Amino acid sequence: MKISLGSDHAGFRYKEKVKSLLEQLGHEPKDFGTFSDEPVDYPTFIRPAAEAVSRGECERGIVFGGSGNGEAMAANKVRGVRCALCWNEESARLSRQHNDANVLSIGERMISEDLLVKIVRLWLETQFEGGRHAKRIAVLNEMC
């Protein structure tokens, strides 16, 4: 699966860790930066990662920041993106099962590296349930 990645300086370390994990799992990460821990403005790197998902260039995306909040807000400004800020395994699972999240937002200052790996793996493996949730996703898609 092609997966876009974007981060600010506060999420750079986790982005690099997840990029390696994705490659190990056989996925194809596309890194939109940032490329160091030097301070930057997150929208500059999050928007292109989200747009790659919106255009269909990447099937999913993962964005990173200190808390993940701003990154989720920036990604959700892009039409067709359903970015979920996840902080535990259950939030990751439900974001896929019920919300068909196509972008995941992670806060590096909020979770441990062990939890990071668990969340990413679960989010990648979990399928959208469809059914009663499909109608809600259609409504979301019409809102942008």
C-alpha positions in Angstrom: 0.0 0.0 0.0 1.2 3.5 -0.8 1.2 5.6 2.4 1.9 9.4 2.5 3.8 10.7 5.5 4.0 14.3 6.8 5.3 15.8 10.0 6.4 18.9 11.7 9.6 19.0 13.8 7.9 17.7 16.9 6.8 14.6 15.0 9.9 14.0 13.0 11.3 11.2 15.1 8.1 9.1 15.0 7.7 9.8 11.3 11.1 8.3 10.7 10.4 5.3 12.9 7.0 4.6 11.1 8.7 5.1 7.7 11.1 2.2 8.5 8.2 0.1 9.9 6.1 0.6 6.8 9.0 -0.5 4.6 9.6 -3.6 6.8 5.9 -4.4 6.4 6.1 -4.2 2.6 4.3 -0.8 2.2 5.6 2.1 0.1 5.9 5.3 2.1 6.0 8.6 0.4 7.6 11.2 2.7 6.5 14.8 2.3 8.8 16.0 5.1 9.8 17.6 7.3 13.3 16.2 7.0 14.8 17.3 10.4 13.8 18.4 13.8 14.4 22.0 13.0 11.3 24.1 13.8 8.8 24.4 10.9 5.1 25.2 10.4 3.1 21.9 10.2 0.6 22.9 7.5 3.5 23.1 5.0 4.1 19.4 5.3 0.8 18.0 6.3 -1.3 19.4 3.5 0.8 17.8 0.7 0.6 14.4 2.5 -3.2 14.8 2.8 -3.6 15.9 -0.8 -1.7 12.8 -2.0 -4.5 10.7 -0.3 -7.2 13.0 -1.7 -5.8 12.6 -5.3 -5.5 8.8 -5.0 -1.8 9.0 -5.3 -1.6 7.2 -1.9 -4.2 4.9 -0.4 -3.7 6.2 3.1 -1.6 8.8 5.0 -0.1 9.2 8.4 0.8 12.6 9.9 2.8 13.4 13.0 3.2 16.4 15.4 3.7 17.1 19.1 0.1 16.5 20.0 -1.3 15.5 16.6 -4.2 18.0 16.9 -3.0 20.6 14.5 -1.9 18.0 12.0 -5.4 16.4 12.1 -7.0 19.8 11.6 -4.8 20.6 8.7 -5.3 17.2 7.0 -9.1 17.5 7.5 -9.2 20.7 5.5 -8.5 18.6 2.4 -11.5 17.3 0.5 -11.9 13.6 0.8 -9.7 13.2 3.8 -11.0 11.7 7.0 -8.1 12.1 9.4 -8.4 10.6 12.9 -6.3 11.6 15.8 -5.6 8.3 17.6 -4.1 7.9 21.1 -4.7 4.3 21.9 -5.5 1.0 20.1 -9.3 1.3 20.4 -9.4 4.8 18.9 -7.3 3.5 16.0 -9.5 0.5 15.5 -12.7 2.5 15.6 -11.4 5.2 13.3 -11.1 2.5 10.6 -14.1 0.3 11.4 -16.7 3.0 11.8 -15.1 6.1 10.2 -13.1 4.7 7.3 -10.3 7.1 8.3 -7.8 7.4 5.4 -5.3 9.5 7.4 -4.0 8.8 10.9 -2.7 11.6 13.1 -0.2 10.8 15.9 1.2 13.0 18.7 4.8 12.1 19.4 4.6 13.8 22.8 1.4 11.9 23.7 2.2 8.2 23.3 5.1 5.8 23.8 7.1 4.3 20.9 5.7 0.9 21.8 2.1 2.2 21.6 3.0 4.0 18.3 3.9 0.7 16.6 0.7 -1.0 18.0 -1.5 1.8 16.8 0.0 2.0 13.3 -0.1 -1.8 12.8 -3.8 -2.0 14.0 -4.8 1.0 11.9 -3.3 -0.5 8.8 -4.9 -3.9 9.3 -8.4 -2.9 10.3 -11.0 -2.8 7.6 -14.0 -0.5 7.3 -17.2 -2.3 8.4 -19.5 -0.5 5.9 -23.1 -1.1 6.7 -24.7 1.6 8.8 -21.4 3.5 8.8 -21.3 3.9 5.0 -24.2 6.3 4.9 -22.4 8.5 7.5 -19.2 8.5 5.5 -21.2 9.5 2.4 -22.6 12.5 4.4 -19.1 13.5 5.5 -17.8 13.3 2.0 -20.5 15.6 0.8 -19.7 18.2 3.4 -16.4 19.3 1.8 
